[in-house]
Amino acid sequence: MSVDTRVPRPQSRVVDLDQESAAAVDVAVVPRRRAHGGRLRVALAGFGTVGRSVAHLLQEASREVELVTILNREVDRKRVDWIDGEVRWTDSIDEALDDSVDLFIELIGGRAPAGSWIRRALERGISVVTANKQIIAHDGPALLDLAAAHPCHLRFEAAVAGGVPVIRAIESGLAGDRLTRVAGILNGTCNYILTKMEREGSAFADALREAQALGFAEATSSQDIDGLDAQAKLAILAMVALGIQAPPEQIATRSIAAVDGVDFRYARRLGCTIRQIAWAERNGDRTLRAGVGPTLVPLDSPLAAVNGSENLVTIHGRFGGETTFGGRGAGGDPTAVAVLADVLAIARGTAPLARTHAEAATAVTSAVATPFYVRFTVVDRPGIVAALASVFAKHQINIDALLQEPGFPENQRPFIVSLDAAPSDAVHAALDEIAAFDFHIVPMLAMPVLARESAAGSAA
Ligand code: HSE
């Protein structure tokens, strides 16, 4: 008897038609997986960095799954000799989703045509595993409904934090808790860039080029450095962990592109370093508080220890407190491991994802009260600090420290102000006023500072 990989309808029993007469039992009958010697037959769309790693691992897992089709554009250019000769190479989605296939792995990225391909597969009762965070962040609930209706699986472990099995952990290990906050480092490219700048003094552009060469980065670098990749991952985590759903574009982002080597020098003077932090929390109502951007984190926090392309996710539960997951967040092999985990979960008859009935957020905000770091780069002259101080005072914002290292030229002099905890709205209003002064030679850079006691807590 083969293992059933379809999703049982609620309250139904799965019936093996070879064993029992359907007429004899009063149950909803779930179609069995097509019989192919008990192995799940897989079509793989996308033969890039992750796709190639997935193909390797599928061949390793050949007792449970069989790679039957590889779909890619210009397929003749992609063909390699280490793929089993029986595998069909095609550039046609119709061929990839033919009747012989049980499971479709979508790794082409982007919303079109991947979204319509996923829909097509689910409508045909073909389970889908995807790493596509944009599609899941935007359309996850609708696609999960589609999967339940047909019935088949939709799984997306690889869409969040690469090889870190955080969705599985939320689904199973933390299932008994009421989760209230998720926070951490969700983009390996940004973390790679920031740790290179911190530890080796690399220039931003050089570190980005290296991340791209190593296969961590998205096709468009803005997705990583402007926070859009982490924004989509955070929206998925909010849906799965916090049960609240919001269009990802409503989550505020700040770019790491403005972070300069000098910021690491000043951050260190404050006992901190800089990481791209994504955070989301759900309060009593249906407001989602969330944001993504470069943030000062204490040097002795777990976030500061996250190196290279690694990710770290901290989940706070009402009963269980904080649980932290870390590991490789980007790159072909780690992401492929997450894809294979989903494939094998389906092959082994795991239940479909459960925590997916998220409520729509009534509001999304990044407003929070937190300390801030603000770097000014000015053409120096007397009275600049007095001018800044008067604006901060007007907005009831207290200055904690003012640091200016010697040795910079008068016509481009960076110094920083650290602010005691203040409402982010007030800080932004003050900075809008300060931006109008004529002494700036480079735009100001403001970053929240994580308090020492909440090393993975909220930050705007
Ligand atoms: N570009 C992403 C990152 C990997 O750097 O984390 C895929 O999500």
Boltz pocket constraint, residues with backbone or C-beta under 6 A from the ligand:
constraints:
  - pocket:
      binder: B
      contacts: [[A, 158], [A, 159], [A, 161], [A, 162], [A, 186], [A, 187], [A, 188], [A, 189], [A, 190], [A, 216], [A, 217], [A, 218], [A, 224], [A, 229], [A, 309], [A, 329], [A, 330], [A, 331]]
      max_distance: 6.0
